[in-house]
Amino acid sequence: MRWRLEPSPHEFQVGDLVCAKGDRERSVVEAEVADGLQIRRLSDAKLRQVRPSQLALLRSREDMGCDIGVITAETDIFRHMARVLPETGDVVMEVGSATGACTAILARSCGSENVIGIDISMQEVTRARLEHPDLRFENLDVLKEKERLRDLGQGVSILFVDIGGIRQLADLMRIMYALRAAISPKVLVIKNRELWTLVQGVMQRGCLRELNFERLEHERISSASPYEYWQFWRSCGLADLGRYLRVFSGLPPEVIDELEAAATASRNPHQAKVVLADSATSRFHGSHVLPGIHAAARAAFCGGDCAADELPSVRAAVGVRLIDLYMQLGFAKSKREAQRVVEAAGAKLNGLVVDDHRRVITEPDFVEGKLRLSLGKFEEENIYVHGVPFFF
């Protein structure tokens, strides 16, 4: 699948499939002329001259015959794609259809009988059915109802995915993996600002010629230190463990199956996560970094010495609240989350349990000018350790 970002600058070429902005009529760029471009409308072969700024790209000349993907951060562009990309006869699904506004646009493009909207919220589905009684909407959790997703997605040639409210990359990737496993569209349009921003940065650095979700997910942590890199895999959520093992560990399938089965059966994926962390880190940084990483991890959980540069750090001062330091280190995504961990006796300062979320740093807390902070509370989905937490 060939990907592009919208909006993004595009140098139109002869042979590009385009449409005038605000118009569904498809045209092909015929020639470059003094005042802009000459395009030929496909419906009646009529020629006209337009400025490039008046055109929207449907398919570049290089994309003809290829599956294409479009990523945008803007609702108006997402809906414009809904107006111009589908053709009569296409079967289209919108994931994250909400109240059905974009689904209705899709229906006008390719026929109401060829469109289905799905959403995880039954409240949104009910409202969509009331506002658009001629369209089909289904309540579906793509992560939990994969067989039903596969059934509903049969024959879908164009997939629109509106996951604009999701800001955690790991959540977004889980949804994309589930959709890709169930549906094989020829056109995929995604609306999500976090993904758009990430892909824009990666493409500007020239790291990707074509979008690869596995490589993209890895790009987020590729610049981390070996210790932080190891900790990302060590602290992944149970929902991501099997996928990460298959994509990033390099282990044989039968070994991965055993690790995943043991982790699921016991609900304690510690061993599988360590194997994942060791395997992925060895492949990317080399096995020579593992002894130092293991020593740092043991020191974080059990005390002991480790190199100062192995561990992430922040500057602290007398009077600063402990939960603010946890947030600066990245241990928690919000003050409320940090407070819950502290109240559950999951926080330590210099090896001693802290159970008051209002605790502030005092002068005696500094040992040789330093503090030692850790969160050792194990939970089903995340484990908090000395270092950077690894959920997005």
DOGU-444842 format. One record per residue (C-alpha): chain; x, y, z; residue in three letters. Coordinates in steps of 0.02 Angstrom, whole numbers, always signed. Each point is the difference from the previous one (the first is absolute). Layout:
<recs>
["A"; [X; Y; Z]; "ala"]
...
</recs>
This chain:
<recs>
["A"; [+0; +0; +0]; "met"]
["A"; [+68; +171; -49]; "arg"]
["A"; [-30; +136; +129]; "trp"]
["A"; [-11; +188; +0]; "arg"]
["A"; [-43; +137; +123]; "leu"]
["A"; [-138; +128; -27]; "glu"]
["A"; [+25; +143; -3]; "pro"]
["A"; [+173; -9; -76]; "ser"]
["A"; [+80; +88; -148]; "pro"]
["A"; [-16; -94; -164]; "his"]
["A"; [+80; +36; -167]; "glu"]
["A"; [-133; -53; -123]; "phe"]
["A"; [+59; -103; -148]; "gln"]
["A"; [-75; -52; -164]; "val"]
["A"; [-104; -155; +33]; "gly"]
["A"; [-53; +44; +178]; "asp"]
["A"; [-181; -35; +42]; "leu"]
["A"; [-75; +158; +76]; "val"]
["A"; [-159; +94; +33]; "cys"]
["A"; [-35; +184; +19]; "ala"]
["A"; [-25; +49; +182]; "lys"]
["A"; [-184; -1; +41]; "gly"]
["A"; [-39; -112; -148]; "asp"]
["A"; [-16; -190; -14]; "arg"]
["A"; [+36; -6; -187]; "glu"]
["A"; [+159; -97; -32]; "arg"]
["A"; [+130; +64; -121]; "ser"]
["A"; [+173; -46; -62]; "val"]
["A"; [+143; +124; -15]; "val"]
["A"; [+35; +12; -185]; "glu"]
["A"; [+137; +131; -11]; "ala"]
["A"; [+91; +141; +86]; "glu"]
["A"; [-45; +169; -77]; "val"]
["A"; [+57; +178; +31]; "ala"]
["A"; [-140; +43; +120]; "asp"]
["A"; [-6; -166; +92]; "gly"]
["A"; [-61; -171; -54]; "leu"]
["A"; [-112; -69; -136]; "gln"]
["A"; [-115; -136; +62]; "ile"]
["A"; [-119; -116; -92]; "arg"]
["A"; [-165; -43; +85]; "arg"]
["A"; [-31; -187; -8]; "leu"]
["A"; [-189; +10; -14]; "ser"]
["A"; [-3; +98; -165]; "asp"]
["A"; [+185; +20; -50]; "ala"]
["A"; [-19; +189; +13]; "lys"]
["A"; [+163; +97; +21]; "leu"]
["A"; [+24; +147; +117]; "arg"]
["A"; [+141; +100; +76]; "gln"]
["A"; [+18; +17; +188]; "val"]
["A"; [+126; +59; +127]; "arg"]
["A"; [+81; -138; +106]; "pro"]
["A"; [-71; +79; +157]; "ser"]
["A"; [-176; -39; -66]; "gln"]
["A"; [+33; -188; -9]; "leu"]
["A"; [-8; -142; +124]; "ala"]
["A"; [+103; -156; -32]; "leu"]
["A"; [-92; -167; -10]; "leu"]
["A"; [+141; -111; -65]; "arg"]
["A"; [+171; +48; -61]; "ser"]
["A"; [+62; -74; -162]; "arg"]
["A"; [+117; -115; +98]; "glu"]
["A"; [-146; -64; +106]; "asp"]
["A"; [-105; -62; -145]; "met"]
["A"; [-40; -183; +30]; "gly"]
["A"; [+65; +7; +180]; "cys"]
["A"; [-94; -2; +164]; "asp"]
["A"; [+10; +172; +79]; "ile"]
["A"; [-8; +68; +176]; "gly"]
["A"; [-34; +178; +56]; "val"]
["A"; [+33; +71; +173]; "ile"]
["A"; [-74; +166; +53]; "thr"]
["A"; [-25; +97; +160]; "ala"]
["A"; [-143; +109; -63]; "glu"]
["A"; [-186; -40; -2]; "thr"]
["A"; [-33; +104; -157]; "asp"]
["A"; [+134; -94; -98]; "ile"]
["A"; [-65; -167; +64]; "phe"]
["A"; [-175; +44; -61]; "arg"]
["A"; [+67; +67; -164]; "his"]
["A"; [+84; -169; -28]; "met"]
["A"; [-169; -81; +36]; "ala"]
["A"; [-77; +104; -138]; "arg"]
["A"; [+129; -32; -135]; "val"]
["A"; [+86; -168; +28]; "leu"]
["A"; [-146; -125; -7]; "pro"]
["A"; [-83; -42; -164]; "glu"]
["A"; [-167; -79; -40]; "thr"]
["A"; [+10; -184; +46]; "gly"]
["A"; [+136; +17; +131]; "asp"]
["A"; [-39; -82; +168]; "val"]
["A"; [+52; +118; +139]; "val"]
["A"; [+15; -17; +189]; "met"]
["A"; [+28; +142; +122]; "glu"]
["A"; [+76; -46; +169]; "val"]
["A"; [-39; +130; +131]; "gly"]
["A"; [-156; +60; -89]; "ser"]
["A"; [-68; +93; +154]; "ala"]
["A"; [-164; +84; -50]; "thr"]
["A"; [+20; -45; -183]; "gly"]
["A"; [+43; +167; -82]; "ala"]
["A"; [+145; -68; -102]; "cys"]
["A"; [-90; -165; -31]; "thr"]
["A"; [-139; +98; -83]; "ala"]
["A"; [+127; +86; -114]; "ile"]
["A"; [+69; -170; -48]; "leu"]
["A"; [-175; -61; -39]; "ala"]
["A"; [-28; +144; -120]; "arg"]
["A"; [+160; -50; -90]; "ser"]
["A"; [-29; -186; -22]; "cys"]
["A"; [-179; -39; +52]; "gly"]
["A"; [-79; -27; +170]; "ser"]
["A"; [-10; -189; -25]; "glu"]
["A"; [+190; -7; -16]; "asn"]
["A"; [+46; +89; +161]; "val"]
["A"; [+9; -54; +182]; "ile"]
["A"; [+53; +101; +152]; "gly"]
["A"; [+63; -81; +160]; "ile"]
["A"; [+35; +78; +168]; "asp"]
["A"; [+46; -63; +173]; "ile"]
["A"; [-131; +113; +81]; "ser"]
["A"; [-177; -66; -1]; "met"]
["A"; [-60; +175; +40]; "gln"]
["A"; [+81; +69; -158]; "glu"]
["A"; [-67; -144; -104]; "val"]
["A"; [-177; +31; +63]; "thr"]
["A"; [+13; +184; -42]; "arg"]
["A"; [+71; -38; -172]; "ala"]
["A"; [-143; -119; -38]; "arg"]
["A"; [-125; +134; +48]; "leu"]
["A"; [+84; +135; -105]; "glu"]
["A"; [+32; -113; -151]; "his"]
["A"; [-135; -135; +0]; "pro"]
["A"; [+44; -53; -178]; "asp"]
["A"; [+179; -47; +48]; "leu"]
["A"; [+69; -149; +95]; "arg"]
["A"; [+92; +25; +164]; "phe"]
["A"; [+68; -135; +115]; "glu"]
["A"; [+64; +4; +178]; "asn"]
["A"; [+169; -89; -2]; "leu"]
["A"; [+163; -7; +99]; "asp"]
["A"; [+131; -42; -131]; "val"]
["A"; [+121; -65; +133]; "leu"]
["A"; [-122; -119; +83]; "lys"]
["A"; [-113; -55; -143]; "glu"]
["A"; [+125; -47; -134]; "lys"]
["A"; [-105; -136; -80]; "glu"]
["A"; [-148; +116; -16]; "arg"]
["A"; [+114; +135; -71]; "leu"]
["A"; [+61; -124; -130]; "arg"]
["A"; [-179; -45; -47]; "asp"]
["A"; [-55; +182; -15]; "leu"]
["A"; [+158; +44; -97]; "gly"]
["A"; [-23; -130; -137]; "gln"]
["A"; [+8; +83; -170]; "gly"]
["A"; [+51; +171; +69]; "val"]
["A"; [+108; +88; -129]; "ser"]
["A"; [+16; +169; +87]; "ile"]
["A"; [+27; +22; +187]; "leu"]
["A"; [-17; +166; +90]; "phe"]
["A"; [+65; +2; +179]; "val"]
["A"; [-40; +148; +112]; "asp"]
["A"; [+99; -23; +160]; "ile"]
["A"; [+32; +183; +29]; "gly"]
["A"; [-33; -10; +187]; "gly"]
["A"; [+135; -131; +31]; "ile"]
["A"; [+162; +79; +58]; "arg"]
["A"; [+95; -153; +60]; "gln"]
["A"; [+99; -76; -142]; "leu"]
["A"; [-8; -175; +74]; "ala"]
["A"; [-192; +6; +2]; "asp"]
["A"; [-2; +62; -179]; "leu"]
["A"; [+119; -138; -57]; "met"]
["A"; [-107; -135; +81]; "arg"]
["A"; [-150; +61; -99]; "ile"]
["A"; [+98; +10; -162]; "met"]
["A"; [+70; -176; +21]; "tyr"]
["A"; [-175; -68; +34]; "ala"]
["A"; [-71; +88; -154]; "leu"]
["A"; [+142; -55; -114]; "arg"]
["A"; [-20; -180; +58]; "ala"]
["A"; [-186; +0; -40]; "ala"]
["A"; [-16; +113; -153]; "ile"]
["A"; [+105; +25; -156]; "ser"]
["A"; [-59; +162; -79]; "pro"]
["A"; [+69; +76; -158]; "lys"]
["A"; [-17; +173; +76]; "val"]
["A"; [+27; +41; +184]; "leu"]
["A"; [-29; +174; +71]; "val"]
["A"; [+46; +36; +182]; "ile"]
["A"; [-37; +155; +102]; "lys"]
["A"; [+111; +18; +153]; "asn"]
["A"; [+108; +149; +46]; "arg"]
["A"; [+127; -97; +103]; "glu"]
["A"; [+32; -121; -144]; "leu"]
["A"; [+7; +141; -128]; "trp"]
["A"; [+128; +95; +105]; "thr"]
["A"; [+107; -154; +27]; "leu"]
["A"; [-1; -52; -183]; "val"]
["A"; [+37; +177; -56]; "gln"]
["A"; [+155; +4; +111]; "gly"]
["A"; [+59; -170; -59]; "val"]
["A"; [-23; +41; -183]; "met"]
["A"; [+88; +167; +19]; "gln"]
["A"; [+151; -94; +65]; "arg"]
["A"; [-8; -115; -150]; "gly"]
["A"; [-21; -155; +108]; "cys"]
["A"; [-147; -73; -94]; "leu"]
["A"; [-35; -15; -184]; "arg"]
["A"; [-161; -92; +32]; "glu"]
["A"; [-92; -7; +165]; "leu"]
["A"; [+35; -156; +101]; "asn"]
["A"; [-98; -4; +162]; "phe"]
["A"; [+125; -115; +86]; "glu"]
["A"; [+145; +112; -46]; "arg"]
["A"; [-100; +154; +44]; "leu"]
["A"; [-38; -66; +173]; "glu"]
["A"; [+184; -40; +24]; "his"]
["A"; [+49; +175; -58]; "glu"]
["A"; [-74; +73; +159]; "arg"]
["A"; [+132; -86; +108]; "ile"]
["A"; [+147; -20; -119]; "ser"]
["A"; [+90; +151; +74]; "ser"]
["A"; [-20; -57; +180]; "ala"]
["A"; [+149; -57; +102]; "ser"]
["A"; [+29; -190; +6]; "pro"]
["A"; [-71; -3; +177]; "tyr"]
["A"; [-156; +97; -47]; "glu"]
["A"; [-18; -104; -158]; "tyr"]
["A"; [+5; -161; +102]; "trp"]
["A"; [-124; +71; +125]; "gln"]
["A"; [-125; +40; -138]; "phe"]
["A"; [-17; -183; -46]; "trp"]
["A"; [+13; -56; +182]; "arg"]
["A"; [-146; +112; +49]; "ser"]
["A"; [-116; -27; -148]; "cys"]
["A"; [-183; -38; +31]; "gly"]
["A"; [-62; -178; -2]; "leu"]
["A"; [-113; +45; -147]; "ala"]
["A"; [+155; +40; -105]; "asp"]
["A"; [+115; -139; +58]; "leu"]
["A"; [-41; -131; -133]; "gly"]
["A"; [+8; +126; -142]; "arg"]
["A"; [+166; +71; +60]; "tyr"]
["A"; [+75; -174; +17]; "leu"]
["A"; [-50; -45; -178]; "arg"]
["A"; [+59; +162; -78]; "val"]
["A"; [+153; +51; +100]; "phe"]
["A"; [+78; -148; +92]; "ser"]
["A"; [+63; -103; -147]; "gly"]
["A"; [-43; -159; +97]; "leu"]
["A"; [-68; -158; -84]; "pro"]
["A"; [-192; -7; -9]; "pro"]
["A"; [-10; -153; +113]; "glu"]
["A"; [+99; +88; +137]; "val"]
["A"; [-111; +153; -13]; "ile"]
["A"; [-157; -108; +11]; "asp"]
["A"; [+64; -80; +160]; "glu"]
["A"; [+46; +166; +79]; "leu"]
["A"; [-167; +79; -45]; "glu"]
["A"; [-99; -150; +63]; "ala"]
["A"; [+92; +0; +166]; "ala"]
["A"; [-22; +187; +22]; "ala"]
["A"; [-186; -9; -38]; "thr"]
["A"; [-32; -151; +110]; "ala"]
["A"; [+88; +71; +153]; "ser"]
["A"; [-47; +182; -28]; "arg"]
["A"; [+181; +33; +50]; "asn"]
["A"; [+99; +34; -158]; "pro"]
["A"; [+163; +41; +89]; "his"]
["A"; [+105; -135; -83]; "gln"]
["A"; [-69; +33; -174]; "ala"]
["A"; [+31; +187; +18]; "lys"]
["A"; [+180; -26; +54]; "val"]
["A"; [+30; -117; -148]; "val"]
["A"; [-78; +129; -116]; "leu"]
["A"; [+104; +141; +74]; "ala"]
["A"; [+162; -99; -12]; "asp"]
["A"; [-34; -61; -177]; "ser"]
["A"; [-55; +169; -71]; "ala"]
["A"; [+142; +94; +86]; "thr"]
["A"; [+131; -126; -61]; "ser"]
["A"; [-62; +19; -179]; "arg"]
["A"; [+4; +190; +4]; "phe"]
["A"; [+141; +47; +120]; "his"]
["A"; [+99; -162; +9]; "gly"]
["A"; [+8; -132; +136]; "ser"]
["A"; [+150; +84; +81]; "his"]
["A"; [-115; +131; +82]; "val"]
["A"; [-106; -127; +94]; "leu"]
["A"; [+112; -29; +154]; "pro"]
["A"; [+0; +184; +43]; "gly"]
["A"; [-187; +14; -30]; "ile"]
["A"; [-36; -150; +111]; "his"]
["A"; [+107; +75; +138]; "ala"]
["A"; [-93; +164; -12]; "ala"]
["A"; [-168; -88; +5]; "ala"]
["A"; [+50; -102; +153]; "arg"]
["A"; [+56; +158; +86]; "ala"]
["A"; [-168; +81; -40]; "ala"]
["A"; [-101; -142; +75]; "phe"]
["A"; [+113; -65; +138]; "cys"]
["A"; [+124; +136; +38]; "gly"]
["A"; [+185; -5; -37]; "gly"]
["A"; [+123; +95; -104]; "asp"]
["A"; [-18; +46; -182]; "cys"]
["A"; [+77; +127; -114]; "ala"]
["A"; [-79; +172; +17]; "ala"]
["A"; [-8; +24; -187]; "asp"]
["A"; [-101; -160; -18]; "glu"]
["A"; [-153; +81; +80]; "leu"]
["A"; [-107; +146; -58]; "pro"]
["A"; [+2; +149; +116]; "ser"]
["A"; [-81; +168; +37]; "val"]
["A"; [+53; +145; +108]; "arg"]
["A"; [-86; +10; +168]; "ala"]
["A"; [-9; +133; +136]; "ala"]
["A"; [-59; +14; +178]; "val"]
["A"; [-188; +31; +6]; "gly"]
["A"; [-42; -90; -162]; "val"]
["A"; [-142; -125; +14]; "arg"]
["A"; [+48; -181; -24]; "leu"]
["A"; [-141; -33; -125]; "ile"]
["A"; [+63; +145; -106]; "asp"]
["A"; [+170; -86; -12]; "leu"]
["A"; [-84; -162; -51]; "tyr"]
["A"; [-89; +92; -140]; "met"]
["A"; [+162; +85; -56]; "gln"]
["A"; [+84; -171; -8]; "leu"]
["A"; [-149; -63; -98]; "gly"]
["A"; [-55; -129; +129]; "phe"]
["A"; [-179; +60; -11]; "ala"]
["A"; [-106; +83; -133]; "lys"]
["A"; [-94; +110; +124]; "ser"]
["A"; [+10; +59; +179]; "lys"]
["A"; [-153; -104; +40]; "arg"]
["A"; [+86; -157; -63]; "glu"]
["A"; [+156; +38; +101]; "ala"]
["A"; [-108; +30; +153]; "gln"]
["A"; [-85; -169; -20]; "arg"]
["A"; [+167; -91; -10]; "val"]
["A"; [+67; +90; +154]; "val"]
["A"; [-158; -38; +99]; "glu"]
["A"; [+17; -184; -49]; "ala"]
["A"; [+173; -3; +80]; "ala"]
["A"; [+81; -19; -170]; "gly"]
["A"; [+122; +145; +18]; "ala"]
["A"; [+169; +7; +83]; "lys"]
["A"; [+118; +140; +43]; "leu"]
["A"; [+178; -56; +37]; "asn"]
["A"; [-65; -177; +23]; "gly"]
["A"; [-137; +46; +125]; "leu"]
["A"; [-185; -13; -40]; "val"]
["A"; [-91; +165; -19]; "val"]
["A"; [-188; -7; +31]; "asp"]
["A"; [-45; +186; +6]; "asp"]
["A"; [-28; +79; -171]; "his"]
["A"; [+26; +172; +79]; "arg"]
["A"; [+178; -44; +48]; "arg"]
["A"; [+127; +134; -49]; "val"]
["A"; [+188; -14; -16]; "ile"]
["A"; [+98; +59; +153]; "thr"]
["A"; [+185; +32; +26]; "glu"]
["A"; [+32; -164; +95]; "pro"]
["A"; [-69; -98; -148]; "asp"]
["A"; [+155; +38; -102]; "phe"]
["A"; [+139; -129; +15]; "val"]
["A"; [+161; +70; -69]; "glu"]
["A"; [-106; +127; -92]; "gly"]
["A"; [-111; -130; -83]; "lys"]
["A"; [-171; -81; +21]; "leu"]
["A"; [-46; -178; -47]; "arg"]
["A"; [-178; -18; -63]; "leu"]
["A"; [-86; -159; -54]; "ser"]
["A"; [-174; -68; -30]; "leu"]
["A"; [-4; -187; +24]; "gly"]
["A"; [-187; -31; -4]; "lys"]
["A"; [-38; -139; -123]; "phe"]
["A"; [-166; +11; -91]; "glu"]
["A"; [-77; -110; -133]; "glu"]
["A"; [+38; +116; -144]; "glu"]
["A"; [+148; +106; +56]; "asn"]
["A"; [+146; -20; +117]; "ile"]
["A"; [+80; +157; +67]; "tyr"]
["A"; [+188; -6; +23]; "val"]
["A"; [+143; +120; +33]; "his"]
["A"; [+18; +83; -168]; "gly"]
["A"; [-120; +56; -134]; "val"]
["A"; [-170; -88; -6]; "pro"]
["A"; [-39; -74; -166]; "phe"]
["A"; [-177; +32; -52]; "phe"]
["A"; [-41; +136; -126]; "phe"]
</recs>
